[in-house]
Amino acid sequence: MVSKTSMHGTPQSNPSISIITPTYNSAKTLSSCLDSIKTQDYNGDIEIIIADDGSTDSTIEIAQKYTDKIYPNPLKTGEAGKAASVKHAKNEIIALIDSDNILPSRDWLFRLAEPFQDREIAGTEPLYYTYRKEDGYITRYCAMLGMNHTIERYGQVCWG
């Protein structure tokens, strides 16, 4: 189990994390995504919140195996689903993880939470992206370039 240690060598619980995952007909990838979250070596509370756009496949049934926190997303886009679901989050850190993301290592959540020990840190973004041959060509291309979404940094729009 990965956990923080105080300067006296005693284990401390990690910050609690609310994971928000927007879905729309995500049956193909959702189990892998949620399995990668559930198998994390993380000594802290984790809640999974699903924001669904009205899926017509088995997305809801799959999500129900992992969480009972499934909310409708009336605005019908992934980004809107994330924004609408934040109000349901109860934990210290909010992680926005898309339904086709698979956490690449069992310590990923610990590594995500670690920078927040510094009170000056308000957000994090991955530095590297996992390349998977089975992903679509745009996703593979973005992983090779180390980019995912556009973000605003210092008044300029750049690729994160």
C-alpha positions as CSV (number, residue, x, y, z in Angstrom):
1,M,0.0,0.0,0.0
2,V,1.4,3.4,-1.0
3,S,1.1,6.0,1.7
4,K,2.7,9.2,2.9
5,T,5.0,9.0,5.9
6,S,5.4,11.8,8.4
7,M,8.8,13.1,9.4
8,H,8.5,10.7,12.4
9,G,8.1,7.7,10.2
10,T,4.4,7.1,11.0
11,P,2.0,6.4,8.1
12,Q,-0.5,9.1,7.2
13,S,-3.7,8.8,5.2
14,N,-3.6,10.3,1.8
15,P,-6.1,13.1,0.8
16,S,-9.5,11.8,-0.3
17,I,-10.2,11.9,-4.0
18,S,-13.5,12.2,-6.0
19,I,-13.1,10.9,-9.5
20,I,-15.5,12.3,-12.0
21,T,-15.9,10.3,-15.2
22,P,-18.3,11.5,-18.0
23,T,-19.8,8.7,-20.1
24,Y,-21.8,8.3,-23.3
25,N,-22.1,4.8,-24.8
26,S,-18.8,4.0,-23.1
27,A,-19.3,0.2,-22.7
28,K,-16.3,-0.6,-24.7
29,T,-13.8,1.2,-22.5
30,L,-15.5,1.8,-19.1
31,S,-14.7,-1.4,-17.3
32,S,-10.9,-1.0,-18.1
33,C,-11.1,2.6,-16.9
34,L,-12.9,1.8,-13.6
35,D,-10.8,-1.4,-12.9
36,S,-7.7,0.8,-13.2
37,I,-9.1,3.1,-10.6
38,K,-10.3,0.3,-8.2
39,T,-7.0,-1.5,-8.3
40,Q,-5.0,1.6,-7.1
41,D,-2.6,1.2,-4.2
42,Y,-4.0,4.3,-2.4
43,N,-4.4,4.8,1.3
44,G,-7.2,7.3,1.1
45,D,-10.9,7.5,0.4
46,I,-11.8,7.3,-3.3
47,E,-15.3,8.0,-4.7
48,I,-16.3,7.5,-8.3
49,I,-18.9,9.7,-9.8
50,I,-20.3,9.0,-13.3
51,A,-21.9,11.8,-15.4
52,D,-23.9,10.0,-18.1
53,D,-25.1,11.7,-21.3
54,G,-27.9,9.3,-21.9
55,S,-26.1,6.1,-22.9
56,T,-28.1,3.5,-24.9
57,D,-25.6,0.7,-24.6
58,S,-24.6,-1.1,-21.3
59,T,-22.6,1.8,-19.9
60,I,-25.0,2.3,-16.9
61,E,-25.0,-1.4,-16.0
62,I,-21.2,-1.5,-16.1
63,A,-21.0,1.7,-14.0
64,Q,-23.4,0.3,-11.4
65,K,-20.8,-2.5,-10.7
66,Y,-18.4,0.2,-9.4
67,T,-20.5,3.0,-8.0
68,D,-24.0,4.1,-7.1
69,K,-23.1,7.7,-7.8
70,I,-24.4,8.0,-11.4
71,Y,-26.0,11.3,-12.4
72,P,-27.5,12.4,-15.7
73,N,-25.7,15.0,-17.8
74,P,-28.4,17.1,-19.4
75,L,-25.8,19.2,-21.4
76,K,-24.6,16.1,-23.3
77,T,-20.9,16.8,-23.5
78,G,-18.0,15.3,-21.6
79,E,-16.7,18.6,-20.3
80,A,-20.2,19.7,-19.2
81,G,-20.7,16.4,-17.5
82,K,-17.5,17.0,-15.5
83,A,-18.6,20.5,-14.5
84,A,-22.1,19.4,-13.6
85,S,-20.8,16.5,-11.4
86,V,-18.4,18.5,-9.3
87,K,-21.3,19.6,-7.1
88,H,-21.7,15.9,-6.1
89,A,-18.0,15.5,-5.1
90,K,-17.4,15.3,-1.3
91,N,-13.6,14.7,-1.2
92,E,-10.6,16.9,-0.9
93,I,-9.2,16.5,-4.5
94,I,-11.3,16.2,-7.7
95,A,-9.8,14.1,-10.5
96,L,-11.3,14.3,-14.0
97,I,-10.8,11.0,-15.7
98,D,-12.4,10.3,-19.1
99,S,-14.1,6.9,-19.6
100,D,-11.4,5.8,-22.1
101,N,-8.5,6.6,-19.8
102,I,-6.7,3.7,-18.1
103,L,-4.5,4.6,-15.2
104,P,-1.1,3.2,-16.3
105,S,0.3,2.3,-12.8
106,R,-1.1,1.3,-9.4
107,D,0.5,4.3,-7.8
108,W,-1.0,6.8,-10.3
109,L,-3.5,8.3,-7.8
110,F,-0.8,8.7,-5.2
111,R,1.4,10.5,-7.7
112,L,-1.6,12.7,-8.6
113,A,-2.2,13.7,-5.0
114,E,1.4,14.1,-4.0
115,P,1.9,17.7,-5.3
116,F,-1.0,18.9,-3.3
117,Q,1.2,18.7,-0.1
118,D,2.4,22.1,-1.3
119,R,-0.4,24.6,-0.5
120,E,0.6,26.7,-3.5
121,I,-0.5,23.9,-5.9
122,A,-4.1,24.2,-7.1
123,G,-4.1,21.7,-10.0
124,T,-2.1,19.1,-11.8
125,E,-1.9,17.7,-15.4
126,P,-0.1,14.5,-16.5
127,L,3.4,15.0,-18.0
128,Y,3.3,11.8,-20.0
129,Y,0.5,9.9,-21.8
130,T,0.3,6.2,-22.3
131,Y,0.5,4.9,-25.9
132,R,-1.8,1.9,-26.6
133,K,-1.8,0.3,-30.0
134,E,-5.5,-0.5,-29.7
135,D,-6.5,3.2,-29.3
136,G,-7.7,5.2,-32.3
137,Y,-5.1,7.0,-34.4
138,I,-5.8,10.4,-33.0
139,T,-5.4,9.2,-29.4
140,R,-2.2,7.4,-30.4
141,Y,-0.9,10.6,-32.1
142,C,-1.7,12.8,-29.1
143,A,0.0,10.3,-26.7
144,M,3.1,10.3,-28.8
145,L,3.2,14.2,-28.7
146,G,2.4,14.2,-25.0
147,M,-0.8,16.2,-25.3
148,N,-4.4,15.7,-24.4
149,H,-6.4,18.8,-24.0
150,T,-5.8,22.5,-24.6
151,I,-5.2,24.4,-21.4
152,E,-4.7,28.1,-20.7
153,R,-1.4,28.9,-19.2
154,Y,0.0,32.4,-18.5
155,G,-2.6,34.0,-20.8
156,Q,-1.6,31.8,-23.8
157,V,-3.5,28.7,-25.0
158,C,-1.1,25.8,-25.3
159,W,-1.4,22.0,-25.4
160,G,-1.2,20.2,-22.1
